[in-house]
């Protein structure tokens, strides 16, 4: 995995962090989760910007949001008791497959 993809994966992890932080911050009324959320947002966007210096923007943005969406949905199940129906898990799986497909085909290498 080259550096741009590493930046992108870590950016996706921080996107997940700020999405979960939105829930934990209680509408930005709880100071510690609020600060952590804003810091996660900043790190996520900066790393995404670094990644798109080398990766196609369409691929990078789709992978970034895919990582954030799937990981946030899974954490919603684990942390907040959200639905874990087979259908929901299947659709999360489709997001993951799409992200992997974009990584494999989106590096500009013509694969």
N, CA, C and O atoms as a GROMACS GRO file, in nm:
protein
  444
    1UNK      N    1   0.086  -0.118   0.000
    1UNK     CA    2   0.000   0.000   0.000
    1UNK      C    3   0.090   0.123   0.000
    1UNK      O    4   0.176   0.138   0.086
    2UNK      N    5   0.068   0.211  -0.098
    2UNK     CA    6   0.152   0.330  -0.100
    2UNK      C    7   0.103   0.435   0.000
    2UNK      O    8  -0.002   0.418   0.062
    3UNK      N    9   0.180   0.540   0.015
    3UNK     CA   10   0.152   0.641   0.116
    3UNK      C   11   0.016   0.707   0.097
    3UNK      O   12  -0.055   0.732   0.195
    4UNK      N   13  -0.023   0.736  -0.026
    4UNK     CA   14  -0.152   0.802  -0.050
    4UNK      C   15  -0.268   0.714  -0.002
    4UNK      O   16  -0.363   0.765   0.058
    5UNK      N   17  -0.260   0.585  -0.027
    5UNK     CA   18  -0.366   0.494   0.020
    5UNK      C   19  -0.365   0.485   0.172
    5UNK      O   20  -0.471   0.476   0.234
    6UNK      N   21  -0.247   0.487   0.231
    6UNK     CA   22  -0.238   0.485   0.378
    6UNK      C   23  -0.304   0.611   0.436
    6UNK      O   24  -0.381   0.603   0.531
    7UNK      N   25  -0.272   0.727   0.378
    7UNK     CA   26  -0.338   0.852   0.421
    7UNK      C   27  -0.490   0.838   0.411
    7UNK      O   28  -0.563   0.881   0.500
    8UNK      N   29  -0.535   0.779   0.301
    8UNK     CA   30  -0.678   0.768   0.277
    8UNK      C   31  -0.745   0.676   0.379
    8UNK      O   32  -0.853   0.708   0.429
    9UNK      N   33  -0.684   0.564   0.408
    9UNK     CA   34  -0.742   0.471   0.506
    9UNK      C   35  -0.747   0.536   0.645
    9UNK      O   36  -0.848   0.526   0.714
   10UNK      N   37  -0.638   0.601   0.684
   10UNK     CA   38  -0.637   0.668   0.815
   10UNK      C   39  -0.738   0.782   0.817
   10UNK      O   40  -0.804   0.804   0.919
   11UNK      N   41  -0.752   0.854   0.706
   11UNK     CA   42  -0.854   0.959   0.697
   11UNK      C   43  -0.993   0.900   0.717
   11UNK      O   44  -1.078   0.961   0.783
   12UNK      N   45  -1.018   0.783   0.661
   12UNK     CA   46  -1.147   0.716   0.679
   12UNK      C   47  -1.172   0.676   0.822
   12UNK      O   48  -1.284   0.682   0.870
   13UNK      N   49  -1.065   0.634   0.891
   13UNK     CA   50  -1.078   0.599   1.033
   13UNK      C   51  -1.115   0.724   1.113
   13UNK      O   52  -1.202   0.718   1.201
   14UNK      N   53  -1.050   0.836   1.084
   14UNK     CA   54  -1.084   0.959   1.155
   14UNK      C   55  -1.222   1.011   1.117
   14UNK      O   56  -1.288   1.076   1.198
   15UNK      N   57  -1.266   0.982   0.994
   15UNK     CA   58  -1.404   1.019   0.959
   15UNK      C   59  -1.502   0.941   1.046
   15UNK      O   60  -1.602   0.996   1.093
   16UNK      N   61  -1.472   0.815   1.067
   16UNK     CA   62  -1.555   0.734   1.156
   16UNK      C   63  -1.554   0.794   1.297
   16UNK      O   64  -1.657   0.801   1.363
   17UNK      N   65  -1.436   0.836   1.341
   17UNK     CA   66  -1.424   0.897   1.474
   17UNK      C   67  -1.510   1.020   1.490
   17UNK      O   68  -1.575   1.038   1.593
   18UNK      N   69  -1.512   1.105   1.388
   18UNK     CA   70  -1.594   1.226   1.406
   18UNK      C   71  -1.742   1.196   1.391
   18UNK      O   72  -1.825   1.264   1.451
   19UNK      N   73  -1.777   1.096   1.313
   19UNK     CA   74  -1.919   1.060   1.304
   19UNK      C   75  -1.970   1.006   1.437
   19UNK      O   76  -2.079   1.044   1.482
   20UNK      N   77  -1.893   0.919   1.499
   20UNK     CA   78  -1.930   0.868   1.631
   20UNK      C   79  -1.927   0.981   1.734
   20UNK      O   80  -2.010   0.988   1.824
   21UNK      N   81  -1.830   1.070   1.718
   21UNK     CA   82  -1.819   1.185   1.808
   21UNK      C   83  -1.941   1.274   1.804
   21UNK      O   84  -1.979   1.333   1.905
   22UNK      N   85  -2.003   1.285   1.687
   22UNK     CA   86  -2.126   1.365   1.679
   22UNK      C   87  -2.233   1.311   1.772
   22UNK      O   88  -2.304   1.387   1.837
   23UNK      N   89  -2.243   1.179   1.778
   23UNK     CA   90  -2.341   1.116   1.869
   23UNK      C   91  -2.301   1.138   2.014
   23UNK      O   92  -2.385   1.173   2.098
   24UNK      N   93  -2.173   1.119   2.044
   24UNK     CA   94  -2.126   1.129   2.183
   24UNK      C   95  -2.122   1.272   2.236
   24UNK      O   96  -2.130   1.294   2.357
   25UNK      N   97  -2.110   1.370   2.146
   25UNK     CA   98  -2.098   1.509   2.190
   25UNK      C   99  -2.230   1.569   2.234
   25UNK      O  100  -2.234   1.679   2.289
   26UNK      N  101  -2.340   1.498   2.208
   26UNK     CA  102  -2.474   1.544   2.247
   26UNK      C  103  -2.501   1.685   2.192
   26UNK      O  104  -2.533   1.778   2.266
   27UNK      N  105  -2.486   1.696   2.060
   27UNK     CA  106  -2.512   1.825   1.996
   27UNK      C  107  -2.408   1.929   2.030
   27UNK      O  108  -2.439   2.048   2.039
   28UNK      N  109  -2.286   1.885   2.049
   28UNK     CA  110  -2.173   1.971   2.088
   28UNK      C  111  -2.195   2.039   2.222
   28UNK      O  112  -2.146   2.150   2.245
   29UNK      N  113  -2.269   1.973   2.312
   29UNK     CA  114  -2.288   2.028   2.446
   29UNK      C  115  -2.195   1.964   2.549
   29UNK      O  116  -2.178   2.017   2.658
   30UNK      N  117  -2.136   1.850   2.515
   30UNK     CA  118  -2.040   1.783   2.604
   30UNK      C  119  -1.900   1.817   2.553
   30UNK      O  120  -1.862   1.776   2.443
   31UNK      N  121  -1.822   1.892   2.633
   31UNK     CA  122  -1.696   1.949   2.583
   31UNK      C  123  -1.593   1.847   2.532
   31UNK      O  124  -1.539   1.866   2.422
   32UNK      N  125  -1.564   1.742   2.604
   32UNK     CA  126  -1.458   1.651   2.563
   32UNK      C  127  -1.489   1.581   2.430
   32UNK      O  128  -1.406   1.584   2.339
   33UNK      N  129  -1.606   1.518   2.416
   33UNK     CA  130  -1.637   1.459   2.286
   33UNK      C  131  -1.648   1.563   2.174
   33UNK      O  132  -1.619   1.533   2.058
   34UNK      N  133  -1.688   1.684   2.208
   34UNK     CA  134  -1.699   1.790   2.108
   34UNK      C  135  -1.561   1.826   2.053
   34UNK      O  136  -1.544   1.837   1.932
   35UNK      N  137  -1.465   1.843   2.141
   35UNK     CA  138  -1.328   1.874   2.098
   35UNK      C  139  -1.270   1.758   2.018
   35UNK      O  140  -1.208   1.780   1.915
   36UNK      N  141  -1.289   1.636   2.066
   36UNK     CA  142  -1.239   1.518   1.994
   36UNK      C  143  -1.301   1.509   1.855
   36UNK      O  144  -1.234   1.469   1.760
   37UNK      N  145  -1.428   1.543   1.843
   37UNK     CA  146  -1.498   1.539   1.714
   37UNK      C  147  -1.437   1.639   1.617
   37UNK      O  148  -1.409   1.605   1.502
   38UNK      N  149  -1.417   1.761   1.662
   38UNK     CA  150  -1.360   1.866   1.576
   38UNK      C  151  -1.217   1.830   1.535
   38UNK      O  152  -1.180   1.850   1.419
   39UNK      N  153  -1.138   1.779   1.627
   39UNK     CA  154  -1.001   1.737   1.595
   39UNK      C  155  -1.003   1.623   1.493
   39UNK      O  156  -0.925   1.623   1.398
   40UNK      N  157  -1.092   1.527   1.513
   40UNK     CA  158  -1.104   1.416   1.418
   40UNK      C  159  -1.144   1.466   1.279
   40UNK      O  160  -1.094   1.418   1.178
   41UNK      N  161  -1.237   1.563   1.275
   41UNK     CA  162  -1.278   1.621   1.147
   41UNK      C  163  -1.158   1.682   1.075
   41UNK      O  164  -1.136   1.658   0.956
   42UNK      N  165  -1.081   1.760   1.148
   42UNK     CA  166  -0.967   1.829   1.087
   42UNK      C  167  -0.863   1.728   1.036
   42UNK      O  168  -0.814   1.741   0.924
   43UNK      N  169  -0.830   1.630   1.118
   43UNK     CA  170  -0.731   1.530   1.077
   43UNK      C  171  -0.782   1.454   0.954
   43UNK      O  172  -0.707   1.431   0.859
   44UNK      N  173  -0.908   1.417   0.955
   44UNK     CA  174  -0.965   1.342   0.844
   44UNK      C  175  -0.956   1.420   0.713
   44UNK      O  176  -0.915   1.365   0.611
   45UNK      N  177  -0.992   1.546   0.715
   45UNK     CA  178  -0.992   1.627   0.594
   45UNK      C  179  -0.849   1.655   0.546
   45UNK      O  180  -0.823   1.652   0.426
   46UNK      N  181  -0.759   1.682   0.638
   46UNK     CA  182  -0.619   1.706   0.600
   46UNK      C  183  -0.559   1.581   0.535
   46UNK      O  184  -0.491   1.591   0.433
   47UNK      N  185  -0.584   1.464   0.593
   47UNK     CA  186  -0.531   1.341   0.534
   47UNK      C  187  -0.596   1.310   0.400
   47UNK      O  188  -0.530   1.261   0.309
   48UNK      N  189  -0.726   1.339   0.386
   48UNK     CA  190  -0.791   1.322   0.257
   48UNK      C  191  -0.726   1.414   0.154
   48UNK      O  192  -0.702   1.372   0.040
   49UNK      N  193  -0.699   1.537   0.191
   49UNK     CA  194  -0.634   1.631   0.099
   49UNK      C  195  -0.497   1.581   0.057
   49UNK      O  196  -0.459   1.596  -0.060
   50UNK      N  197  -0.422   1.522   0.149
   50UNK     CA  198  -0.292   1.467   0.115
   50UNK      C  199  -0.307   1.349   0.019
   50UNK      O  200  -0.228   1.333  -0.074
   51UNK      N  201  -0.407   1.267   0.043
   51UNK     CA  202  -0.428   1.149  -0.042
   51UNK      C  203  -0.463   1.189  -0.185
   51UNK      O  204  -0.416   1.127  -0.280
   52UNK      N  205  -0.546   1.294  -0.202
   52UNK     CA  206  -0.589   1.331  -0.337
   52UNK      C  207  -0.482   1.402  -0.417
   52UNK      O  208  -0.502   1.435  -0.534
   53UNK      N  209  -0.368   1.427  -0.354
   53UNK     CA  210  -0.256   1.478  -0.431
   53UNK      C  211  -0.204   1.370  -0.527
   53UNK      O  212  -0.144   1.402  -0.630
   54UNK      N  213  -0.228   1.243  -0.494
   54UNK     CA  214  -0.180   1.132  -0.576
   54UNK      C  215  -0.290   1.043  -0.630
   54UNK      O  216  -0.268   0.970  -0.727
   55UNK      N  217  -0.408   1.046  -0.570
   55UNK     CA  218  -0.517   0.958  -0.610
   55UNK      C  219  -0.626   1.037  -0.680
   55UNK      O  220  -0.643   1.156  -0.653
   56UNK      N  221  -0.700   0.973  -0.768
   56UNK     CA  222  -0.814   1.042  -0.832
   56UNK      C  223  -0.916   1.084  -0.726
   56UNK      O  224  -0.948   1.006  -0.636
   57UNK      N  225  -0.967   1.205  -0.737
   57UNK     CA  226  -1.058   1.258  -0.637
   57UNK      C  227  -1.185   1.174  -0.625
   57UNK      O  228  -1.232   1.150  -0.514
   58UNK      N  229  -1.240   1.128  -0.735
   58UNK     CA  230  -1.362   1.048  -0.730
   58UNK      C  231  -1.341   0.919  -0.653
   58UNK      O  232  -1.425   0.881  -0.571
   59UNK      N  233  -1.231   0.853  -0.679
   59UNK     CA  234  -1.199   0.729  -0.608
   59UNK      C  235  -1.172   0.757  -0.462
   59UNK      O  236  -1.226   0.689  -0.374
   60UNK      N  237  -1.088   0.856  -0.434
   60UNK     CA  238  -1.050   0.886  -0.296
   60UNK      C  239  -1.172   0.924  -0.213
   60UNK      O  240  -1.187   0.878  -0.100
   61UNK      N  241  -1.257   1.009  -0.268
   61UNK     CA  242  -1.374   1.053  -0.192
   61UNK      C  243  -1.469   0.938  -0.166
   61UNK      O  244  -1.523   0.925  -0.056
   62UNK      N  245  -1.490   0.854  -0.266
   62UNK     CA  246  -1.580   0.739  -0.249
   62UNK      C  247  -1.524   0.641  -0.146
   62UNK      O  248  -1.600   0.588  -0.064
   63UNK      N  249  -1.395   0.616  -0.150
   63UNK     CA  250  -1.334   0.525  -0.052
   63UNK      C  251  -1.341   0.586   0.087
   63UNK      O  252  -1.374   0.516   0.183
   64UNK      N  253  -1.312   0.714   0.099
   64UNK     CA  254  -1.315   0.783   0.228
   64UNK      C  255  -1.454   0.775   0.290
   64UNK      O  256  -1.469   0.740   0.407
   65UNK      N  257  -1.555   0.806   0.212
   65UNK     CA  258  -1.691   0.800   0.267
   65UNK      C  259  -1.735   0.656   0.290
   65UNK      O  260  -1.810   0.628   0.383
   66UNK      N  261  -1.688   0.564   0.206
   66UNK     CA  262  -1.723   0.423   0.223
   66UNK      C  263  -1.667   0.366   0.352
   66UNK      O  264  -1.736   0.294   0.425
   67UNK      N  265  -1.541   0.399   0.380
   67UNK     CA  266  -1.481   0.355   0.507
   67UNK      C  267  -1.559   0.414   0.623
   67UNK      O  268  -1.595   0.343   0.717
   68UNK      N  269  -1.585   0.544   0.616
   68UNK     CA  270  -1.658   0.610   0.725
   68UNK      C  271  -1.798   0.556   0.743
   68UNK      O  272  -1.842   0.533   0.856
   69UNK      N  273  -1.869   0.535   0.633
   69UNK     CA  274  -2.008   0.488   0.642
   69UNK      C  275  -2.016   0.347   0.697
   69UNK      O  276  -2.096   0.319   0.786
   70UNK      N  277  -1.933   0.258   0.645
   70UNK     CA  278  -1.941   0.118   0.690
   70UNK      C  279  -1.894   0.103   0.834
   70UNK      O  280  -1.957   0.034   0.914
   71UNK      N  281  -1.783   0.166   0.867
   71UNK     CA  282  -1.732   0.155   1.004
   71UNK      C  283  -1.827   0.222   1.104
   71UNK      O  284  -1.847   0.171   1.214
   72UNK      N  285  -1.884   0.336   1.066
   72UNK     CA  286  -1.978   0.404   1.154
   72UNK      C  287  -2.104   0.320   1.174
   72UNK      O  288  -2.155   0.311   1.286
   73UNK      N  289  -2.153   0.259   1.068
   73UNK     CA  290  -2.271   0.173   1.081
   73UNK      C  291  -2.242   0.054   1.173
   73UNK      O  292  -2.325   0.018   1.256
   74UNK      N  293  -2.125  -0.006   1.158
   74UNK     CA  294  -2.089  -0.119   1.245
   74UNK      C  295  -2.074  -0.074   1.390
   74UNK      O  296  -2.120  -0.143   1.482
   75UNK      N  297  -2.011   0.040   1.411
   75UNK     CA  298  -1.998   0.091   1.548
   75UNK      C  299  -2.132   0.132   1.607
   75UNK      O  300  -2.153   0.122   1.728
   76UNK      N  301  -2.223   0.179   1.522
   76UNK     CA  302  -2.358   0.210   1.569
   76UNK      C  303  -2.426   0.085   1.624
   76UNK      O  304  -2.499   0.091   1.723
   77UNK      N  305  -2.402  -0.028   1.558
   77UNK     CA  306  -2.457  -0.155   1.606
   77UNK      C  307  -2.395  -0.192   1.740
   77UNK      O  308  -2.465  -0.228   1.834
   78UNK      N  309  -2.262  -0.185   1.747
   78UNK     CA  310  -2.189  -0.228   1.866
   78UNK      C  311  -2.209  -0.133   1.985
   78UNK      O  312  -2.234  -0.177   2.097
   79UNK      N  313  -2.197  -0.003   1.959
   79UNK     CA  314  -2.198   0.095   2.069
   79UNK      C  315  -2.337   0.145   2.107
   79UNK      O  316  -2.362   0.176   2.224
   80UNK      N  317  -2.427   0.153   2.009
   80UNK     CA  318  -2.554   0.220   2.034
   80UNK      C  319  -2.676   0.129   2.014
   80UNK      O  320  -2.790   0.176   2.019
   81UNK      N  321  -2.651   0.002   1.993
   81UNK     CA  322  -2.760  -0.094   1.982
   81UNK      C  323  -2.847  -0.076   1.859
   81UNK      O  324  -2.965  -0.112   1.861
   82UNK      N  325  -2.791  -0.021   1.751
   82UNK     CA  326  -2.868  -0.006   1.628
   82UNK      C  327  -2.895  -0.143   1.566
   82UNK      O  328  -2.831  -0.242   1.603
   83UNK      N  329  -2.987  -0.149   1.474
   83UNK     CA  330  -3.028  -0.273   1.411
   83UNK      C  331  -2.909  -0.348   1.350
   83UNK      O  332  -2.823  -0.290   1.284
   84UNK      N  333  -2.908  -0.479   1.373
   84UNK     CA  334  -2.805  -0.564   1.312
   84UNK      C  335  -2.871  -0.671   1.226
   84UNK      O  336  -2.827  -0.786   1.223
   85UNK      N  337  -2.975  -0.633   1.156
   85UNK     CA  338  -3.047  -0.729   1.071
   85UNK      C  339  -2.954  -0.781   0.962
   85UNK      O  340  -2.855  -0.717   0.926
   86UNK      N  341  -2.987  -0.896   0.911
   86UNK     CA  342  -2.909  -0.957   0.802
   86UNK      C  343  -2.904  -0.863   0.681
   86UNK      O  344  -2.799  -0.846   0.619
   87UNK      N  345  -3.016  -0.802   0.649
   87UNK     CA  346  -3.019  -0.709   0.536
   87UNK      C  347  -2.924  -0.592   0.558
   87UNK      O  348  -2.849  -0.554   0.468
   88UNK      N  349  -2.927  -0.534   0.677
   88UNK     CA  350  -2.840  -0.420   0.706
   88UNK      C  351  -2.693  -0.460   0.698
   88UNK      O  352  -2.612  -0.388   0.639
   89UNK      N  353  -2.660  -0.572   0.757
   89UNK     CA  354  -2.521  -0.621   0.750
   89UNK      C  355  -2.480  -0.650   0.606
   89UNK      O  356  -2.366  -0.625   0.567
   90UNK      N  357  -2.573  -0.703   0.528
   90UNK     CA  358  -2.544  -0.730   0.388
   90UNK      C  359  -2.515  -0.603   0.310
   90UNK      O  360  -2.424  -0.600   0.227
   91UNK      N  361  -2.592  -0.498   0.336
   91UNK     CA  362  -2.568  -0.372   0.266
   91UNK      C  363  -2.438  -0.306   0.312
   91UNK      O  364  -2.370  -0.243   0.232
   92UNK      N  365  -2.404  -0.319   0.438
   92UNK     CA  366  -2.273  -0.271   0.484
   92UNK      C  367  -2.164  -0.348   0.410
   92UNK      O  368  -2.064  -0.290   0.368
   93UNK      N  369  -2.183  -0.478   0.394
   93UNK     CA  370  -2.088  -0.560   0.319
   93UNK      C  371  -2.072  -0.512   0.176
   93UNK      O  372  -1.962  -0.514   0.121
   94UNK      N  373  -2.183  -0.471   0.114
   94UNK     CA  374  -2.175  -0.418  -0.023
   94UNK      C  375  -2.091  -0.291  -0.029
   94UNK      O  376  -2.017  -0.270  -0.125
   95UNK      N  377  -2.102  -0.207   0.074
   95UNK     CA  378  -2.018  -0.086   0.079
   95UNK      C  379  -1.872  -0.127   0.084
   95UNK      O  380  -1.789  -0.071   0.013
   96UNK      N  381  -1.840  -0.224   0.169
   96UNK     CA  382  -1.701  -0.270   0.183
   96UNK      C  383  -1.650  -0.326   0.050
   96UNK      O  384  -1.538  -0.295   0.009
   97UNK      N  385  -1.731  -0.407  -0.017
   97UNK     CA  386  -1.692  -0.461  -0.148
   97UNK      C  387  -1.667  -0.347  -0.246
   97UNK      O  388  -1.571  -0.351  -0.323
   98UNK      N  389  -1.752  -0.246  -0.245
   98UNK     CA  390  -1.733  -0.131  -0.333
   98UNK      C  391  -1.604  -0.057  -0.304
   98UNK      O  392  -1.533  -0.017  -0.397
   99UNK      N  393  -1.573  -0.038  -0.178
   99UNK     CA  394  -1.449   0.030  -0.139
   99UNK      C  395  -1.328  -0.050  -0.188
   99UNK      O  396  -1.234   0.007  -0.243
  100UNK      N  397  -1.331  -0.180  -0.168
  100UNK     CA  398  -1.220  -0.265  -0.213
  100UNK      C  399  -1.209  -0.256  -0.366
  100UNK      O  400  -1.098  -0.246  -0.420
  101UNK      N  401  -1.321  -0.261  -0.433
  101UNK     CA  402  -1.319  -0.251  -0.578
  101UNK      C  403  -1.261  -0.119  -0.626
  101UNK      O  404  -1.186  -0.116  -0.723
  102UNK      N  405  -1.295  -0.012  -0.559
  102UNK     CA  406  -1.240   0.118  -0.597
  102UNK      C  407  -1.090   0.125  -0.571
  102UNK      O  408  -1.015   0.186  -0.648
  103UNK      N  409  -1.046   0.063  -0.463
  103UNK     CA  410  -0.901   0.062  -0.436
  103UNK      C  411  -0.829  -0.016  -0.544
  103UNK      O  412  -0.724   0.027  -0.592
  104UNK      N  413  -0.883  -0.129  -0.580
  104UNK     CA  414  -0.817  -0.214  -0.680
  104UNK      C  415  -0.815  -0.146  -0.818
  104UNK      O  416  -0.717  -0.159  -0.892
  105UNK      N  417  -0.920  -0.076  -0.852
  105UNK     CA  418  -0.931  -0.021  -0.987
  105UNK      C  419  -0.904   0.129  -0.996
  105UNK      O  420  -0.893   0.182  -1.107
  106UNK      N  421  -0.893   0.198  -0.883
  106UNK     CA  422  -0.890   0.344  -0.887
  106UNK      C  423  -0.756   0.411  -0.870
  106UNK      O  424  -0.751   0.532  -0.849
  107UNK      N  425  -0.648   0.338  -0.878
  107UNK     CA  426  -0.518   0.400  -0.853
  107UNK      C  427  -0.463   0.470  -0.974
  107UNK      O  428  -0.354   0.528  -0.969
  108UNK      N  429  -0.537   0.467  -1.085
  108UNK     CA  430  -0.488   0.532  -1.205
  108UNK      C  431  -0.394   0.444  -1.284
  108UNK      O  432  -0.334   0.489  -1.382
  109UNK      N  433  -0.381   0.319  -1.244
  109UNK     CA  434  -0.287   0.230  -1.310
  109UNK      C  435  -0.349   0.161  -1.430
  109UNK      O  436  -0.280   0.091  -1.504
  110UNK      N  437  -0.480   0.180  -1.452
  110UNK     CA  438  -0.545   0.118  -1.566
  110UNK      C  439  -0.575  -0.029  -1.545
  110UNK      O  440  -0.596  -0.102  -1.642
  111UNK      N  441  -0.578  -0.074  -1.419
  111UNK     CA  442  -0.605  -0.214  -1.390
  111UNK      C  443  -0.747  -0.248  -1.424
  111UNK      O  444  -0.788  -0.363  -1.407
   0.00000   0.00000   0.00000
